[in-house]
Amino acid sequence: MANTFKNYFGKSVTANTTIFTAGAGVQATVIGMTIANLTTSPISANVFITASGTDYYMVSQATIAVGGAFVPIGGDQKLVMEATDAIKVSTSGTSDVILSVLEIS
């Protein structure tokens, strides 16, 4: 089994945006996620996982301050994803997303 660290990015995210989908035959551990507010007002963020066609919210309507960032995954929080699982983000204003993943194939 190969272990590979990778980063995935979402630029100018607003509506439901898929940041990462685990490929066929891949398991992944999400080790970090940061969502940065790029606007001049507070925004809200949703983070959800799609598994077997069903959306599961990790975070719903979390507030991100002006010039701030929200870290829903990192530190003690990790997320295991199976093949074809997807992690998605939506925000009420423009944001950038950075996702760090350990892929196991």
C-alpha positions as CSV (number, residue, x, y, z in Angstrom):
1,M,0.0,0.0,0.0
2,A,1.3,3.4,-1.0
3,N,0.8,6.4,1.4
4,T,0.8,9.8,-0.2
5,F,0.3,13.2,1.5
6,K,-1.6,15.7,-0.8
7,N,-3.2,19.1,-0.6
8,Y,-6.5,20.0,-2.4
9,F,-7.7,23.5,-2.9
10,G,-11.0,25.3,-3.4
11,K,-10.6,28.9,-4.8
12,S,-13.4,31.5,-4.4
13,V,-15.8,28.9,-3.0
14,T,-19.5,29.9,-2.3
15,A,-22.0,27.3,-3.4
16,N,-21.7,23.6,-2.8
17,T,-18.2,22.8,-4.0
18,T,-16.5,19.4,-4.0
19,I,-13.0,19.9,-2.6
20,F,-12.0,16.2,-2.6
21,T,-13.3,12.8,-3.7
22,A,-11.6,9.6,-2.7
23,G,-10.8,7.7,-5.8
24,A,-11.6,4.0,-6.5
25,G,-9.5,1.8,-4.4
26,V,-8.4,4.7,-2.2
27,Q,-8.9,5.3,1.5
28,A,-8.0,8.7,2.8
29,T,-7.5,10.4,6.2
30,V,-8.2,14.1,6.1
31,I,-5.7,15.6,8.5
32,G,-6.5,19.3,8.1
33,M,-9.0,21.7,6.6
34,T,-9.0,25.5,6.7
35,I,-11.7,27.8,5.3
36,A,-10.7,31.5,4.9
37,N,-13.2,34.3,4.7
38,L,-12.2,36.6,1.8
39,T,-15.0,39.1,2.3
40,T,-15.4,42.3,4.3
41,S,-18.3,40.8,6.4
42,P,-18.7,37.7,8.5
43,I,-19.8,34.6,6.5
44,S,-21.2,31.2,7.4
45,A,-19.8,27.9,6.3
46,N,-21.2,24.4,5.9
47,V,-18.9,21.3,5.6
48,F,-20.5,18.0,4.6
49,I,-19.5,14.5,3.5
50,T,-21.3,12.7,0.7
51,A,-21.2,8.9,1.3
52,S,-23.2,6.4,-0.7
53,G,-25.2,9.3,-2.2
54,T,-26.2,10.8,1.2
55,D,-25.0,14.1,2.6
56,Y,-23.8,14.2,6.2
57,Y,-23.1,17.6,7.8
58,M,-19.9,17.9,9.8
59,V,-20.6,21.6,10.4
60,S,-23.7,23.7,9.7
61,Q,-23.7,27.5,9.6
62,A,-20.4,28.1,11.4
63,T,-19.5,31.8,11.5
64,I,-16.2,33.0,10.1
65,A,-15.2,36.5,11.1
66,V,-13.8,39.1,8.7
67,G,-10.2,38.3,7.9
68,G,-10.6,35.0,9.8
69,A,-10.4,31.3,9.2
70,F,-12.3,28.3,10.4
71,V,-10.5,24.9,11.0
72,P,-13.2,22.2,11.1
73,I,-10.6,19.4,10.8
74,G,-7.1,19.4,12.4
75,G,-5.4,19.0,15.7
76,D,-7.2,16.0,17.4
77,Q,-10.0,16.0,14.8
78,K,-9.4,13.7,11.8
79,L,-11.8,12.3,9.2
80,V,-11.5,8.9,7.5
81,M,-13.0,8.6,3.9
82,E,-13.7,5.5,1.9
83,A,-13.5,5.2,-1.9
84,T,-16.0,7.6,-3.6
85,D,-16.7,9.6,-0.5
86,A,-16.6,13.3,-1.1
87,I,-16.0,16.3,1.1
88,K,-17.9,19.5,0.1
89,V,-18.0,23.1,1.3
90,S,-20.5,25.9,0.9
91,T,-20.2,29.4,2.3
92,S,-22.4,32.5,2.3
93,G,-19.6,34.6,0.9
94,T,-16.4,34.1,-1.0
95,S,-13.9,31.8,0.7
96,D,-10.7,29.8,-0.1
97,V,-10.4,26.2,1.2
98,I,-7.3,24.2,1.8
99,L,-7.5,20.4,2.6
100,S,-4.6,18.2,3.6
101,V,-5.1,14.5,3.0
102,L,-3.1,11.2,3.5
103,E,-4.2,8.9,0.7
104,I,-3.7,5.2,1.1
105,S,-3.9,3.1,-2.1
